[in-house]
Amino acid sequence: MTLAGPMPVVIVCGLHGDARRDTVEQLLREVPGSVALHHDLSAGPARNVRRSVRDVTGETAWDETPLVNDCACCALREDLVPELTRLADDGVTSLAVVELWDSVEPRGMAEVVAAHGNGVFRLTGVMTAVDPALVLDCLSNSDDLAEAGLAAATGDQRTVGDTFARQLEYAPVLAVADSPDTGLDDLALLRQLHPTASQVRIGSTRLGAAAVAGFDVAAAAAAQHPACARLPHDCDEQGVSTLVWRRLRPFHAGRLYAALEDLCCAAPRSRGRFWLADRPDSLLAWDAAGGALWLENSGPWMASLPDAAWELMPAERRTAAAIDWHPEHGDRCQHLVFTSPDLDRPGLVSLLDACLLTDDELASGPEAWSDASGFDQLLAPAA
């Protein structure tokens, strides 16, 4: 049988291995002629990566690929495109299922597949397989991936919690396990963490259709950018809360720095963008999971740019800025979102508000805003 058009490719990822494997096995059963490609990184960043190919009958081939720069994920990227090309050239694979290893995040792999299809294969879906009963424990896990035996490279400094958060929030489709240990609060937490995702129960006949529904890597990247991220809305459900905190006044860097530990521990997941008084031109990203906080300079606020530069910015950035625009501050704002069971809303709001500039500090001008806090060491530079 020879198939017409580029071979469809779906990426299935997730730290919940049983749910991920069940998702892949169902796709192999449900889509005749489908093949699963998996790179096993369990040997760690010191050894070769084992690549296997299987169909509904079981494993059909395997090989080993050498590490690249002591990085198992780099080896995966180098090997993935040639393998997908080989499967497509055979002309008999109706769907290639790329099953990512536990700690591999989907964004990098999705962008590789989308950029190198060359009319031979095309990315049609990204799914994260998840067991709702494990979401809170996984999201709250502050262990380094190396401690958990999940590091994908020498010097991998990611934690279990922040890796899981990026896996969960990137995919437009969540393949959800039907676990007997799942409670209503677990399902509420999952909905609030990624409210725009399409949830498909593993075992549902909708899974195959979701695998080929289409995927736009540019739109997915824009949805992750702090300036235009699709952040959750305020919500209270089944004892789980999402607090959306928005203000039109900058933070005092010293007070915010002193409050970071308490803010980071206030919820297993928080994210958004923020504005420091002594850095009025810098849009700063906030990304916290499992007690670990990542702060990043994500480039300029649109309000700090000359008019001529606006046309050079992506449409998503211009639209997001227009939505947030204030006559005095432009798009500068505080927009932070905290999601947790039993969230202390009043205490969190009080703590955040106390970190803002006071009326007297605003009137005193920049000398009252100087930062001796250590943010220079914390903030990752703009990409």
VEXDREN-2710 file (C-alpha; in Angstrom, 1 decimal):
% VEXDREN-2710
k/r/px/py/pz
1/MET/0.0/0.0/0.0
2/THR/1.3/3.5/-0.9
3/LEU/0.0/6.4/1.0
4/ALA/-0.8/9.8/-0.5
5/GLY/0.6/13.0/1.0
6/PRO/3.0/13.6/3.9
7/MET/3.1/11.0/6.6
8/PRO/1.2/12.3/9.7
9/VAL/3.2/12.4/12.9
10/VAL/1.9/12.7/16.5
11/ILE/4.0/13.3/19.5
12/VAL/3.0/11.6/22.8
13/CYS/4.8/12.7/25.9
14/GLY/4.4/12.7/29.7
15/LEU/6.1/11.8/33.0
16/HIS/3.2/9.4/33.7
17/GLY/4.7/6.4/31.9
18/ASP/1.8/4.0/32.3
19/ALA/-0.7/6.5/30.9
20/ARG/1.7/7.4/28.0
21/ARG/2.3/3.8/27.0
22/ASP/-1.5/3.1/27.2
23/THR/-2.0/6.0/24.9
24/VAL/0.5/4.8/22.4
25/GLU/-0.8/1.3/22.4
26/GLN/-4.3/2.5/21.8
27/LEU/-3.2/4.5/18.8
28/LEU/-1.4/1.5/17.4
29/ARG/-4.5/-0.6/17.7
30/GLU/-6.9/2.1/16.5
31/VAL/-5.0/3.4/13.5
32/PRO/-4.2/0.5/11.0
33/GLY/-0.7/0.8/9.7
34/SER/0.6/3.0/12.5
35/VAL/4.1/2.7/13.9
36/ALA/5.6/3.9/17.2
37/LEU/9.1/5.3/17.5
38/HIS/10.7/5.5/20.9
39/HIS/14.1/6.6/22.1
40/ASP/14.9/5.1/25.5
41/LEU/17.1/7.5/27.5
42/SER/17.0/5.4/30.7
43/ALA/20.7/4.5/30.4
44/GLY/21.4/8.2/31.3
45/PRO/23.6/10.9/29.7
46/ALA/26.7/8.7/29.9
47/ARG/25.6/6.0/27.5
48/ASN/24.1/5.4/24.0
49/VAL/20.4/6.0/23.4
50/ARG/18.3/2.9/22.4
51/ARG/15.8/3.5/19.6
52/SER/13.0/1.1/19.0
53/VAL/10.3/0.8/16.4
54/ARG/7.1/-1.2/17.0
55/ASP/3.6/-1.7/15.6
56/VAL/0.5/-3.3/17.0
57/THR/2.2/-6.8/17.0
58/GLY/5.3/-5.6/19.0
59/GLU/8.8/-4.4/18.4
60/THR/9.9/-4.7/14.8
61/ALA/13.4/-3.1/15.0
62/TRP/15.8/-1.5/17.3
63/ASP/19.2/0.2/17.2
64/GLU/21.5/2.4/19.3
65/THR/22.5/6.0/18.5
66/PRO/25.5/7.7/20.1
67/LEU/25.2/10.7/22.4
68/VAL/25.6/14.2/21.1
69/ASN/27.4/16.6/23.4
70/ASP/26.7/14.3/26.4
71/CYS/23.0/15.0/25.8
72/ALA/20.5/12.3/25.3
73/CYS/17.9/14.8/24.0
74/CYS/20.4/16.1/21.5
75/ALA/20.9/12.5/20.3
76/LEU/17.1/12.1/20.0
77/ARG/16.8/15.3/17.9
78/GLU/19.7/14.2/15.6
79/ASP/18.2/10.7/15.1
80/LEU/14.5/11.5/14.9
81/VAL/14.3/13.2/11.5
82/PRO/16.2/10.5/9.6
83/GLU/14.0/7.8/11.2
84/LEU/10.8/9.6/10.4
85/THR/12.1/10.1/6.8
86/ARG/12.8/6.4/6.5
87/LEU/9.3/5.5/7.7
88/ALA/7.7/8.0/5.3
89/ASP/9.8/6.8/2.4
90/ASP/8.7/3.2/3.0
91/GLY/5.2/4.4/2.0
92/VAL/3.3/2.0/4.3
93/THR/3.1/3.9/7.6
94/SER/-0.2/5.6/8.0
95/LEU/0.7/7.3/11.3
96/ALA/4.1/7.7/13.1
97/VAL/3.7/7.9/16.8
98/VAL/6.7/9.5/18.5
99/GLU/6.7/8.4/22.1
100/LEU/9.0/10.7/24.0
101/TRP/10.9/9.4/27.0
102/ASP/9.7/10.4/30.5
103/SER/11.5/13.8/31.0
104/VAL/11.6/14.9/27.4
105/GLU/9.6/18.1/26.8
106/PRO/7.4/18.2/23.7
107/ARG/8.1/21.7/22.4
108/GLY/11.6/21.2/21.2
109/MET/10.7/17.9/19.5
110/ALA/7.5/19.4/17.9
111/GLU/9.5/22.3/16.4
112/VAL/12.1/19.9/15.0
113/VAL/9.5/17.7/13.4
114/ALA/7.6/20.7/12.0
115/ALA/10.7/22.3/10.6
116/HIS/12.2/19.2/8.9
117/GLY/9.2/17.4/7.3
118/ASN/10.1/18.8/3.8
119/GLY/6.8/17.6/2.4
120/VAL/7.6/14.0/3.4
121/PHE/6.1/14.0/6.9
122/ARG/4.0/16.6/8.9
123/LEU/3.2/17.1/12.5
124/THR/-0.5/16.6/13.1
125/GLY/-0.7/16.4/16.9
126/VAL/0.9/16.7/20.3
127/MET/-0.5/14.9/23.3
128/THR/0.5/14.7/26.9
129/ALA/-0.7/11.5/28.7
130/VAL/-1.7/12.2/32.3
131/ASP/-3.0/10.3/35.3
132/PRO/-5.1/12.8/37.2
133/ALA/-4.4/11.1/40.5
134/LEU/-0.7/11.8/40.1
135/VAL/-0.9/15.4/39.0
136/LEU/-0.5/17.2/42.4
137/ASP/2.3/15.0/43.6
138/CYS/4.2/15.4/40.3
139/LEU/3.7/19.1/40.1
140/SER/4.8/19.5/43.7
141/ASN/7.9/17.4/43.3
142/SER/11.0/19.6/43.7
143/ASP/13.5/16.8/43.2
144/ASP/16.1/17.4/40.4
145/LEU/15.6/15.1/37.5
146/ALA/19.1/13.7/38.2
147/GLU/17.9/12.7/41.7
148/ALA/14.9/10.9/40.2
149/GLY/17.1/9.2/37.6
150/LEU/15.4/11.2/34.8
151/ALA/18.2/13.6/33.7
152/ALA/18.5/13.8/29.9
153/ALA/21.9/15.5/29.8
154/THR/24.9/16.1/31.9
155/GLY/24.1/19.1/34.1
156/ASP/20.4/18.8/33.6
157/GLN/19.1/21.2/36.3
158/ARG/15.4/20.8/35.7
159/THR/13.1/19.6/38.4
160/VAL/10.3/17.0/38.2
161/GLY/7.7/19.7/38.9
162/ASP/8.7/22.3/36.3
163/THR/9.3/19.6/33.7
164/PHE/5.8/18.2/34.2
165/ALA/4.3/21.6/34.1
166/ARG/5.8/22.4/30.7
167/GLN/4.7/18.9/29.3
168/LEU/1.2/19.5/30.5
169/GLU/0.7/23.1/29.4
170/TYR/2.2/22.8/25.9
171/ALA/0.0/20.1/24.5
172/PRO/-3.4/21.0/23.1
173/VAL/-4.6/17.5/23.8
174/LEU/-4.5/15.7/27.2
175/ALA/-4.9/11.9/27.0
176/VAL/-6.4/11.3/30.4
177/ALA/-6.1/7.9/32.2
178/ASP/-9.3/6.5/33.9
179/SER/-7.6/5.9/37.3
180/PRO/-9.7/4.5/40.2
181/ASP/-7.7/6.8/42.5
182/THR/-8.8/10.0/40.8
183/GLY/-10.9/12.3/42.8
184/LEU/-13.0/15.3/41.8
185/ASP/-10.4/17.6/43.2
186/ASP/-7.7/16.0/40.9
187/LEU/-9.9/16.6/37.8
188/ALA/-10.5/20.2/38.9
189/LEU/-6.8/20.8/39.3
190/LEU/-6.1/19.4/35.9
191/ARG/-8.8/21.6/34.3
192/GLN/-7.5/24.7/36.0
193/LEU/-3.9/24.1/35.1
194/HIS/-4.7/23.8/31.4
195/PRO/-8.3/25.0/30.8
196/THR/-7.9/25.3/27.0
197/ALA/-6.8/21.7/26.5
198/SER/-9.0/19.1/24.9
199/GLN/-9.2/16.2/27.3
200/VAL/-9.7/12.8/25.7
201/ARG/-10.1/9.7/27.9
202/ILE/-7.6/6.9/27.1
203/GLY/-9.9/4.2/25.7
204/SER/-12.1/6.7/23.9
205/THR/-12.5/6.3/20.2
206/ARG/-11.7/10.1/19.9
207/LEU/-8.0/9.5/20.5
208/GLY/-7.2/8.6/16.9
209/ALA/-8.9/11.6/15.5
210/ALA/-7.1/13.9/18.0
211/ALA/-3.8/12.5/16.8
212/VAL/-4.3/13.9/13.3
213/ALA/-6.4/17.0/14.1
214/GLY/-3.5/19.4/13.2
215/PHE/-0.9/21.3/15.2
216/ASP/0.5/24.8/14.7
217/VAL/4.0/25.2/16.3
218/ALA/4.0/29.0/15.9
219/ALA/0.7/29.4/17.7
220/ALA/1.9/27.0/20.4
221/ALA/5.1/28.9/20.9
222/ALA/3.1/32.2/21.1
223/ALA/0.8/30.7/23.7
224/GLN/3.8/30.0/25.9
225/HIS/5.4/33.4/25.6
226/PRO/5.0/35.4/28.9
227/ALA/3.7/38.4/27.0
228/CYS/0.8/36.7/25.4
229/ALA/0.5/33.4/27.3
230/ARG/-3.0/32.0/27.6
231/LEU/-3.1/32.0/31.4
232/PRO/-6.0/30.4/33.4
233/HIS/-8.9/32.4/34.6
234/ASP/-9.9/32.9/38.2
235/CYS/-11.7/29.8/39.5
236/ASP/-12.8/27.9/42.7
237/GLU/-13.9/24.3/42.2
238/GLN/-13.8/21.2/44.4
239/GLY/-11.5/22.8/46.9
240/VAL/-9.0/23.9/44.2
241/SER/-8.5/27.5/43.4
242/THR/-6.8/29.7/40.7
243/LEU/-6.1/33.2/41.8
244/VAL/-5.5/35.8/39.0
245/TRP/-3.7/38.8/40.4
246/ARG/-3.5/41.9/38.2
247/ARG/-2.3/45.3/39.2
248/LEU/-1.2/48.5/37.4
249/ARG/1.7/49.5/39.7
250/PRO/5.3/48.2/39.7
251/PHE/6.9/46.0/42.3
252/HIS/9.5/47.4/44.7
253/ALA/12.3/45.0/43.9
254/GLY/13.6/44.7/47.4
255/ARG/10.3/43.8/48.9
256/LEU/9.5/41.4/46.1
257/TYR/12.9/39.7/46.5
258/ALA/12.3/39.2/50.2
259/ALA/8.9/37.7/49.6
260/LEU/10.0/35.3/46.8
261/GLU/10.3/32.2/49.0
262/ASP/6.8/32.6/50.5
263/LEU/5.3/33.4/47.1
264/CYS/7.0/30.4/45.5
265/CYS/5.6/28.1/48.2
266/ALA/2.1/29.5/48.1
267/ALA/1.0/27.2/45.3
268/PRO/2.4/24.2/43.4
269/ARG/2.0/26.2/40.2
270/SER/2.3/29.9/39.5
271/ARG/3.2/31.8/36.3
272/GLY/2.8/35.0/34.5
273/ARG/4.5/38.3/33.8
274/PHE/5.6/41.1/36.1
275/TRP/7.0/44.6/36.3
276/LEU/9.8/45.9/38.5
277/ALA/10.0/49.6/39.2
278/ASP/13.7/49.9/38.5
279/ARG/13.4/47.9/35.2
280/PRO/10.6/49.7/33.5
281/ASP/11.5/48.6/30.0
282/SER/11.8/44.8/30.8
283/LEU/8.9/42.4/30.6
284/LEU/9.8/39.8/33.3
285/ALA/8.5/36.2/33.3
286/TRP/7.5/34.3/36.4
287/ASP/7.4/30.5/36.2
288/ALA/7.2/28.4/39.4
289/ALA/6.4/24.7/40.0
290/GLY/7.2/22.4/42.8
291/GLY/8.9/25.0/44.9
292/ALA/11.3/26.0/42.1
293/LEU/11.1/29.5/40.6
294/TRP/12.4/30.6/37.2
295/LEU/12.6/34.3/36.5
296/GLU/13.5/35.6/33.0
297/ASN/13.9/38.8/31.2
298/SER/11.6/38.2/28.3
299/GLY/12.4/41.3/26.3
300/PRO/10.9/44.7/26.2
301/TRP/7.4/45.9/27.1
302/MET/5.8/47.1/23.9
303/ALA/5.3/50.5/25.6
304/SER/9.1/50.9/25.8
305/LEU/9.5/50.6/22.0
306/PRO/9.4/53.4/19.4
307/ASP/6.3/53.3/17.2
308/ALA/8.3/52.1/14.2
309/ALA/9.3/49.0/16.1
310/TRP/5.8/47.8/16.6
311/GLU/5.4/46.5/13.1
312/LEU/8.5/44.3/13.6
313/MET/6.9/42.5/16.5
314/PRO/4.7/39.4/16.1
315/ALA/1.0/39.9/15.7
316/GLU/0.3/38.0/18.9
317/ARG/2.5/40.5/20.9
318/ARG/0.8/43.5/19.4
319/THR/-2.6/42.0/20.2
320/ALA/-1.7/41.2/23.7
321/ALA/-0.3/44.7/24.3
322/ALA/-3.5/46.3/22.9
323/ILE/-5.7/44.2/25.2
324/ASP/-3.6/45.3/28.3
325/TRP/-3.0/48.9/27.2
326/HIS/-3.3/51.7/29.8
327/PRO/-3.0/55.4/28.8
328/GLU/-0.2/56.0/31.3
329/HIS/1.6/52.6/31.7
330/GLY/1.0/51.1/28.2
331/ASP/1.1/47.3/28.4
332/ARG/3.2/47.3/31.7
333/CYS/1.2/45.4/34.3
334/GLN/1.3/42.7/36.9
335/HIS/-0.4/39.5/35.8
336/LEU/0.4/36.5/38.0
337/VAL/-1.7/33.3/38.3
338/PHE/-1.5/30.9/41.3
339/THR/-3.2/27.4/41.2
340/SER/-3.5/25.2/44.3
341/PRO/-5.8/23.1/46.5
342/ASP/-6.7/25.0/49.6
343/LEU/-5.2/28.3/48.3
344/ASP/-4.9/31.1/50.9
345/ARG/-6.4/33.8/48.7
346/PRO/-6.5/36.7/51.2
347/GLY/-3.0/36.0/52.5
348/LEU/-1.5/35.7/49.0
349/VAL/-3.2/38.9/47.8
350/SER/-2.0/40.7/50.9
351/LEU/1.6/39.6/50.4
352/LEU/1.6/40.5/46.7
353/ASP/0.0/43.9/47.3
354/ALA/2.6/44.6/50.0
355/CYS/5.4/44.2/47.4
356/LEU/4.1/47.0/45.2
357/LEU/5.4/50.6/45.3
358/THR/3.5/52.8/47.8
359/ASP/2.1/56.1/46.9
360/ASP/5.0/57.9/48.6
361/GLU/7.5/55.8/46.8
362/LEU/5.9/56.5/43.5
363/ALA/6.0/60.2/44.3
364/SER/9.6/60.1/45.4
365/GLY/10.9/58.8/42.0
366/PRO/13.5/56.3/40.9
367/GLU/15.9/56.9/43.9
368/ALA/13.4/55.2/46.1
369/TRP/13.2/52.2/43.8
370/SER/16.8/51.2/43.6
371/ASP/17.4/47.5/43.6
372/ALA/20.0/46.1/46.0
373/SER/18.0/42.8/46.1
374/GLY/20.0/40.4/44.0
375/PHE/17.6/40.2/41.1
376/ASP/20.5/40.7/38.7
377/GLN/21.7/37.2/39.7
378/LEU/18.3/35.6/39.6
379/LEU/17.0/36.9/36.2
380/ALA/17.9/34.9/33.2
381/PRO/18.6/37.1/30.2
382/ALA/16.2/37.5/27.3
383/ALA/16.5/34.7/24.7
END
